[in-house]
Amino acid sequence: MRAAASSTLRDRVVRDFSESFRSGFPMAELASSFQQYGAWRDALSHAIEQLRRWLESNQLLESEAARRLDVALDRLSEDKLVIAFVAEFSRGKSELINAIFFADYGRRILPSSAGRTTMCPTELMYDESLPPCIRALPIETRARLSTTADLKRSAAEWRVFPVDVDSPDGMLQAFKLVADTVRVPVDEARMYGLFDPDDKDHLAAVDEGMIEISRWRHAVINFPHPLLKQGLVILDTPGLNAIGTEPELTLSLVPSAHAVLFVLAADTGVTKSDMEVWRHIVGDGGSNNHLAVLNKIDGLWDALKSTEEVDGEIARQVGSVSHTLHLDAGRVFPVSAQKGLVAKVTHDKELLRRSQLPRLEAALVNLLVPAKQRIVREQTLAAVERIGSEVRQSLMSRERGLIEQLYELRALQGKNQSSVERMLIRAQSEQRDFESNVRKVVAARVVMSKLSDQAFKPLRLEALRARVLETRDRMRKSRLTPQFFAAIRDYFAALREHLRSSNTKLLEIEQMVLGVQRRFAEDLGWSLPPPMPFSLDTYISELERAEAAYKTHFGALAVLTRDKWALIERFFETVVSKSREIFSSAERDAEAWARSLLPPLEVQVREQRTQLKKRAENVLRIREAQETLDQRIGELEEALEDVQTQLGELKTHAARPRLLAEQDRAPPPARWRGEVDMASYLKVDL
C-alpha cells in the first residue's frame, strides 16, 4: 500500500508539472522559465564538452586551456539561482513560497500557520550527492567563533534528518523541524548572542529565568523538486528578533541572492519592525533585485465594497509602501499567497487572477532569468572563445609554416645542390634568430614572476591576518565609541588599499605582456589577441558592500547598549570571515588570470620552433638525398590538408557555444525533470 501511495504521489507531481506546461495555466510561466534556463545551461555545457573532447583528440588542448575549460564547466554545473524571502513573522512568507513553487504537490509543503513557522535561516536546494534530508546546525555552535559558511565545510557539526519525499504528510512534518525551539537559561541565550538585557521584548519573554530560542542556527533542506534540481535555491529567513544577531545574512546570504522578496502584510503596511528588517537585512533603498510583496490582500476584500473601492484601497497601500521604502511602485506587488495557492491546487483561474500572484511570478521571470543568463553567457563565452582564438592562432601558425615549406621545396624541384645548400644555411640562420627572440619570453616569465609575487602578496591570508590582529588589538584597547569605530573604519580602509595595490601591479603585468606581444608582432609578424582585461574592482565593491552592511548591523546604538566583548566576537565572526572570503576569491582569480597570460605566447613559440626545426631538417634530408623531395612535398601537402581540416572543424566546434548561448529562447523542457534531447538541440545551423 505504501509503495502504491508513493508511486501515486510521484505520478501526480510529474503529471501536474507536465500538464502545467501544456495547458498554459498561469502557474507554468515561472516554472517553465526555470526549466528552459536549466536546459539552455545544460546544452551550453554539452557544447563546451564537445569542444574539449575534440581539442583533446586532436592533441590541441594545452594544460592551461584544459584547466580554464574545466573551470567554465564547473561554473555551469554549480550554477544556482537564489531567491531570498525576507520578512518579519506572520507575514505569510512560507505560504508565498508554497504558492509560487510547491502548488504542484496539491497541498502545503512548508508549514504555514499563525505565529512563527521559520525560526532559523533555511535554504531549500538540491544536491544529488545527498539523499533527501534536512541538515540542521545546532544553536550551540553560536558559542564558538565560527560562521555558518565555515561550519558548512564540517559535516560532523550538522544533525541530519531524513525526508520521505513520497509522503506529503511526512514532508510537512519533517519541514516543521525548522520551527523547533528550546528553553534555555538567560545566561546561555546571552552567550549565543540571542538575549540583550536592554531589549524590552527580550526581557518580556523571560519566564522564571528561562527564555525560548530556536533549536537550530541554520537549516538546509535537500529536496528533489524539479526546480531545485535545475539550480534554484530558496532562502527563507526568520524575523528580525531571531536573526538580528546573525550578521552573516546581512553580509553574505541575502546580498548574494539574485532576487530578494521583502514580504509585508497588506492590512498593516510597513510596521516599525518591518522597517527594521528592511534596514538591517535588505538595506535602505534596496537595489535592482529587490521586490516588495504586499501579501494578504484578501483581507481587504469586502463584499460590502465595490471592486473599484477595494482596488483603490490596495493601490493606496502600494503607494504607501513605495513611499516608505523608497522603492519604485512598479516593484511593489500586492498578492494573496493563500488564495493563489488554493487557486493553483483547484485550477481556479478566476481566483488566481484575483490573487494577483501571476504578476509577481512574471516579475520574477523578467528579473531573474535574463540577468542571470546574461552573466553566465558572458563569463562562459569569454573563456571558451579565448581558448578557441588561441588554438586558431596556433593552427594558423602551423598552416603558414607548412605553406612556406611547400613553397621552398617546390622551388627546389630541378635545382642543383648549391641551391639546396643556400636554403639550408638560410633555414639554420632563421632558427638562430628565432631562438634569440625566444629569450624575450624567458625574460618576461622572470619579470612576471616578480610582479606576480608583488601583486599577490597584499591578497594573501597572511596580510589579512596581520590587519585582523592589529584591528582586534585596537578594538580591545578602545575606551570610547569613536575609537572603536575608528579601528573598524581603518580596517576596511586598509583592506581597500591592499586590493588597490594589487590592482596596480596587475595592470603592470598586463602592460608587460602587451609589450612582449608587440615586439613579437614587429619581429615575426605575429598577431596575438591582447590579454583578457582583469581588475579587482569587483572585490573592492564587494568589500564596500560588506562595510555598509557592517555599519547597518553594528551601529552606534549597538556599541552603547551591548557588551563590547560580545560585539568584538560578532565582528570577528562575520565581518572578518567575509573579508577572508573576498580576499581568497580575489587571490584565486588574480592568480588564474596571471597564469593564463603567457601560455598562448609560449604555445606559439613552441609551434614556430617546431616548424623551423622541421624546415631545416627537410632541407638537410633533401641535400643528402635529392630523390626524397617529391615524397616530402607529398607529406607536407597531406599535413597542410589536415591542418586546414582542423581549422574548419575548430570553427564549427567553437561557434556552437556562442550560437547556443545567444539563442533568444532556450529549448523547451522535454520532460518534467527538465531533461532535453541534446542530440536534436545541438543541431545548430552553422
Buried (B, 14 or more C-beta within 10 A) or exposed (E): EEEEEBEEBEEBBBEBBBBBBEEEBBBBBBBBBBBBBBBBBBBBBBBBEBBBEBBEEBEBBBEBBBBBBEEBBEBBEEBBBBBBBBBBBBBBBBBBBBBBBBBBBBEBBBBBEEEBBBBBBBBBBBBEEEEBBBBBBBBBBBEEEBBBBBBBEEEEBBEEEEBBBBBBEEBBEBBEBBBBBBEBBBEBBBBBBBBBEEBEEBEEBBEEEBBBBBBBBBBBBBBBBBBBBBBBBBBBBBBBBBBBBBBBBBBBBBBEBBBBBBBBBBEBBBEEBBBBBBBBBBBEEBEEBBBBBBBBBBEBBEEEEEEEEBBEBBEEBBEBBBEBBEBEEEBBBBBBBBBBBBBBBEBBEEBBBBBBBBBBBBBBBEBBBEBBBEEBBEBBBEBBBBBBBBBBBBBBBBBBBBEEBBEBBEEBEEBEEEEBEEBBEBBBEBBEEBEEBBEBBEEBEEBBEEBBEBBBBBBBEEBBEEBBEBBBEBBEEBEEEEEBBBBBBBBBEBBBEBBEBBBEBBBBBBEBBBEBBEBBEEEBEBEBEEBEEBBBEBBBEBBEBBBBBBBBBBBEEBBEEBEBEBBBBBBBBBBBBBBBBBBBBBBEBBBBBBBBBBBBBBBBBBBBBEBBEBBBEBBBBBBEEBEEBEEBBEBBEEBBEEBEEBBEEBEEBBBBBBEBBEBEEBBEBBEBBBBBEBEEBBEBEE
